[in-house]
Amino acid sequence: MINTIKLSICIATYNRAGFIKETLDSIFSQNSDQIEVVVLDGGSSDGTEELVKVYEEKYSNFRYIKLLAKGGFDEDLSSAVSHAKGEYCWLFSDDDIIKPGAIDYILSKLTQDHDVVIVNSEVKNQTLTKVLKSKCINLSKDEVFNSESFERFFILTAPHTSFLGCVVIKRSIWDSRDKSKYFGTMFVHVGVLFQSRYDGDLLVIADPLVSIRYGNAMWTVRSFEISLLIWPKLIFGFNMFSNDAKQLVCPINPWESIPRLLFYRARGSYSEEQYNEFLVGRLGFIKRALAYLIAIAPGRALNLIFYVYFYVCRIFHPNASLILIDLENSIYYSGFGFINRLIWKRK
């Protein structure tokens, strides 16, 4: 019998049978009668239902809801929360891992009645065998924020919130805030988190309690639009923060950057299609001409140039390992992964 539910772990999924088992195992290996797990399936056709039903039969604190068709990431995540019963909801992904002891640690912090808890993470490769980044938020100890320090909280945590799985929020607060405004952005959780100040405290956990599976995002094919247009529009739409604060999270018009366009071309995320759809009407003549030339530039050559650069200069770039994986996942990648593998052999 389930006691009063303190924490609902809410997961929206679609065709992720190859990954969600590891996620669920990481949760139920540290099972607590104070939690429940809610999985909302947007109509998967890859065997997710059969896999997940095993957990539903085994655990009384697990609920599975399958839709006839997916409504979109933001809509489905919001729907998952609407089925939750816990005082708090942990908005979690369907392919990342909750580290041992993390649930008990978070439950201990929820007794302090914080409005929000931001969970720090480490970043691993797609097989979860190598740590690419040991900590997403650079804190040495847990830190509490309030309404007066909300902008500092925003600067510190907003870049990390692009990864789903870091937000624990009171369900009553989630329910009271506007969500439909952010449908279609892929970041409804960010919109809800930062749309207004809080009456209570906000906690940021220093130790990484989640392992992010890098290079596995469902929206990789839309990375140009999401990273360079949707994300900055979202960030600069939060009117309670100063422009200086928002600039510390991301530039207002990152698509104007020639080096950034070159990199996205090397990643295989920028071509004539993105140029025509997103940039033609946004740039002046000279920048428009340069953007077009980049859109038709040889992707394989750019991929090699960026790959060699970030390998050679990796000591100066803390995110070089992540960038190398992005380049390896490109359609223009020509097989220079042996360089990256040498890095790990030497460590």
C-alpha positions in Angstrom: 0.0 0.0 0.0 1.4 3.4 -1.0 1.6 6.0 1.8 1.2 9.7 1.2 3.1 10.4 -2.1 5.7 13.1 -1.7 7.3 12.9 -5.1 5.9 12.0 -8.5 8.5 11.2 -11.2 6.8 12.2 -14.4 8.1 10.9 -17.8 6.7 11.5 -21.3 7.9 9.0 -23.8 7.6 8.0 -27.4 9.3 5.1 -29.1 12.2 4.8 -26.6 11.9 1.1 -25.7 15.7 0.8 -26.2 16.4 3.3 -23.3 13.4 3.6 -20.9 14.1 0.3 -19.2 17.5 1.6 -17.9 15.7 4.7 -16.7 13.0 2.8 -14.8 15.5 0.4 -13.4 17.5 3.3 -12.0 14.4 4.5 -10.2 13.0 1.2 -8.9 16.4 0.0 -7.7 16.0 2.7 -5.0 12.3 2.3 -4.5 10.6 4.4 -1.8 7.0 4.3 -0.7 7.0 8.1 -0.8 7.3 8.2 -4.6 5.3 7.3 -7.6 6.3 7.0 -11.3 4.0 8.2 -14.0 4.8 7.4 -17.6 2.7 8.9 -20.4 3.3 7.3 -23.8 2.4 9.3 -26.9 1.4 6.2 -28.8 4.7 4.3 -29.2 4.8 1.5 -31.7 8.3 0.0 -30.9 7.3 -2.3 -28.0 7.4 0.3 -25.3 4.0 -0.7 -24.0 5.0 -4.3 -23.6 8.2 -3.4 -21.8 6.6 -0.9 -19.5 3.6 -3.1 -18.6 6.1 -5.4 -16.7 6.7 -2.5 -14.3 3.1 -1.8 -13.9 2.4 -5.3 -12.9 5.3 -5.4 -10.5 5.1 -2.0 -8.7 2.0 -0.6 -7.2 3.5 2.9 -7.3 3.8 2.9 -11.1 1.2 4.1 -13.6 1.3 3.9 -17.3 -1.0 6.0 -19.6 -0.9 5.4 -23.3 -2.3 7.9 -25.8 -3.7 7.1 -29.2 -1.3 9.6 -30.7 1.4 11.9 -29.3 0.4 15.5 -28.7 3.9 16.8 -28.8 6.6 16.8 -26.1 5.4 19.8 -24.2 1.8 18.7 -24.3 2.6 15.1 -23.3 4.8 16.2 -20.4 2.1 18.5 -19.1 -0.4 15.6 -19.4 1.9 13.3 -17.4 2.0 15.9 -14.6 -1.8 16.2 -14.7 -2.0 12.5 -13.8 0.4 12.9 -10.9 -0.6 12.7 -7.2 2.5 13.8 -5.4 3.1 17.0 -3.6 6.2 17.5 -5.9 6.8 16.5 -9.5 10.2 15.6 -10.9 10.1 16.2 -14.6 12.3 13.4 -16.0 13.4 12.1 -19.4 12.9 8.7 -20.8 16.6 7.8 -21.4 18.7 9.4 -18.6 19.6 7.7 -15.3 18.9 8.6 -11.7 22.1 7.9 -9.7 21.9 5.6 -6.6 20.8 7.4 -3.4 19.5 10.4 -5.4 15.8 9.8 -4.6 16.4 9.6 -0.8 18.6 12.7 -1.0 15.9 14.7 -2.8 13.2 13.5 -0.5 15.2 14.7 2.5 15.4 18.1 0.9 11.7 18.3 0.1 11.0 18.2 3.9 12.3 21.7 3.9 9.3 22.9 1.8 11.2 24.4 -1.1 9.1 25.5 -4.0 11.6 24.2 -6.6 14.6 22.0 -6.5 17.1 22.0 -9.4 19.0 18.7 -9.6 22.6 18.9 -10.8 23.7 16.3 -13.4 26.8 14.7 -15.0 27.0 14.2 -18.7 27.9 10.8 -20.2 28.2 9.3 -23.6 25.3 7.5 -25.3 26.2 4.1 -23.7 26.8 5.7 -20.3 30.3 4.3 -20.1 32.3 7.6 -20.1 31.8 10.8 -18.2 32.0 13.7 -20.6 31.3 16.5 -18.1 31.4 15.8 -14.3 29.0 18.6 -13.3 26.6 20.8 -15.3 26.2 23.5 -12.6 29.4 24.6 -11.0 28.6 24.6 -7.3 30.6 23.2 -4.4 27.6 23.0 -2.0 23.9 23.2 -2.1 22.6 26.7 -2.4 19.2 28.3 -1.6 17.7 31.2 -3.5 14.6 33.3 -2.9 12.6 36.0 -4.7 15.3 38.6 -4.2 18.0 36.4 -5.7 15.8 35.0 -8.5 17.9 36.6 -11.3 21.0 35.0 -9.9 19.2 31.7 -9.8 18.2 32.2 -13.4 21.8 32.9 -14.6 23.1 29.9 -12.7 20.5 27.3 -13.7 18.9 28.3 -17.0 21.6 26.8 -19.2 21.2 23.5 -17.4 17.4 23.4 -17.7 17.6 22.8 -21.5 18.2 19.2 -20.3 15.0 17.7 -19.0 15.4 15.9 -15.7 16.7 18.7 -13.5 13.4 20.3 -12.4 11.5 19.2 -9.2 8.6 21.6 -8.6 5.6 21.7 -6.3 2.7 20.3 -8.3 0.4 23.1 -7.0 2.8 25.7 -8.5 3.0 23.8 -11.8 -0.8 23.6 -12.0 -1.2 27.3 -11.3 1.2 28.5 -14.1 0.7 29.0 -17.8 1.9 26.0 -19.8 0.1 26.3 -23.2 2.1 29.4 -24.0 5.2 27.2 -24.3 3.6 24.3 -26.2 5.7 23.6 -29.3 9.0 25.0 -27.8 10.3 21.7 -26.4 10.9 23.6 -23.2 7.6 23.9 -21.4 9.4 23.0 -18.1 11.7 26.0 -18.6 8.7 28.3 -19.4 6.9 27.2 -16.2 10.1 27.5 -14.1 11.0 31.1 -15.0 7.8 32.8 -15.9 7.4 34.5 -12.5 8.9 34.8 -9.1 8.2 32.4 -6.1 7.0 33.0 -2.6 9.1 30.3 -1.2 12.8 29.2 -1.5 14.5 27.5 -4.4 17.2 24.9 -3.9 20.0 24.1 -6.2 21.8 20.8 -5.5 25.5 20.8 -6.0 26.3 17.1 -6.4 25.3 15.5 -9.7 22.4 13.1 -9.0 21.5 12.4 -12.7 23.5 10.9 -15.5 22.5 12.5 -18.8 22.8 10.3 -21.9 24.4 12.8 -24.4 23.8 12.7 -28.1 20.4 11.0 -27.8 18.0 13.9 -27.9 14.8 13.3 -29.9 15.0 16.8 -31.4 18.5 16.5 -32.8 17.2 16.9 -36.4 15.7 20.3 -35.4 18.7 21.4 -33.4 19.3 24.5 -35.6 15.8 25.8 -35.1 15.6 24.8 -31.4 19.0 26.0 -30.3 19.4 29.1 -32.3 15.9 30.4 -32.6 13.4 28.9 -30.2 15.7 28.8 -27.1 16.9 32.4 -27.3 13.3 33.6 -28.0 12.2 31.7 -24.9 15.0 33.1 -22.7 14.6 36.7 -23.9 10.8 36.4 -23.3 11.3 36.4 -19.5 10.6 40.0 -18.8 11.5 40.0 -15.1 15.2 39.5 -15.9 17.6 42.1 -17.1 19.0 41.9 -20.6 22.5 41.5 -19.1 21.3 38.4 -17.2 19.7 36.9 -20.3 22.9 37.6 -22.4 24.8 35.5 -19.8 22.5 32.5 -20.6 22.6 32.9 -24.4 23.1 35.5 -27.1 19.9 37.2 -28.3 20.5 36.4 -32.0 23.0 33.5 -32.2 22.1 32.8 -35.8 23.9 36.0 -36.7 27.3 34.5 -35.7 29.3 33.3 -38.7 31.4 30.9 -36.6 28.2 29.4 -35.1 26.7 28.9 -38.6 29.9 27.2 -39.8 29.8 24.9 -36.8 26.1 24.0 -37.4 27.0 23.3 -41.0 29.8 21.0 -39.8 27.2 19.3 -37.6 24.9 18.7 -40.5 22.2 20.8 -38.9 22.4 23.8 -41.3 21.8 23.7 -45.0 19.9 25.6 -47.7 16.7 24.3 -46.1 17.4 26.1 -42.8 18.7 29.1 -44.6 15.5 29.5 -46.7 13.2 28.8 -43.8 14.8 30.7 -41.0 17.4 33.2 -42.1 16.5 34.8 -45.5 14.2 37.4 -43.9 16.3 38.1 -40.8 19.7 39.1 -42.2 21.0 42.1 -44.1 22.6 41.7 -47.6 26.2 40.9 -46.6 25.3 38.6 -43.7 22.7 36.9 -45.9 25.2 36.3 -48.6 27.7 34.8 -46.1 24.9 32.7 -44.5 24.0 31.3 -47.9 27.6 30.5 -48.8 28.0 28.6 -45.5 24.7 26.7 -46.2 26.2 25.3 -49.4 29.8 24.9 -48.1 31.4 21.4 -48.2 30.1 19.9 -44.9 32.7 17.1 -44.8 35.6 19.6 -45.0 34.1 21.8 -42.2 33.4 18.8 -40.1 37.1 17.7 -40.3 38.3 21.2 -39.6 36.2 21.6 -36.5 37.0 18.1 -35.3 40.7 18.6 -35.6 40.5 22.0 -34.0 38.5 20.9 -30.9 40.7 17.8 -30.5 43.9 19.8 -30.6 42.6 22.7 -28.5 40.4 20.6 -26.2 42.4 21.7 -23.1 41.0 25.2 -23.7 37.4 24.1 -24.2 35.7 22.4 -21.2 32.9 21.1 -23.5 35.2 19.8 -26.2 34.2 16.2 -25.5 30.5 17.1 -26.1 31.4 19.0 -29.3 33.4 16.1 -30.7 30.4 13.8 -30.2 28.1 16.3 -32.0 30.6 16.3 -34.9 30.7 12.5 -34.9 26.9 12.3 -35.1 26.9 14.6 -38.2 26.0 13.3 -41.6 29.3 14.8 -42.7 31.5 12.8 -40.3 34.1 10.8 -42.1 35.4 8.5 -39.4 37.8 10.4 -37.2 36.5 8.9 -34.0 39.7 7.1 -33.4 41.1 10.5 -32.3 38.4 10.8 -29.6 38.9 7.2 -28.5 42.6 7.9 -28.1 41.7 10.7 -25.6 39.9 8.2 -23.4 42.7 5.6 -23.6 45.1 8.2 -22.3 43.0 9.1 -19.3 
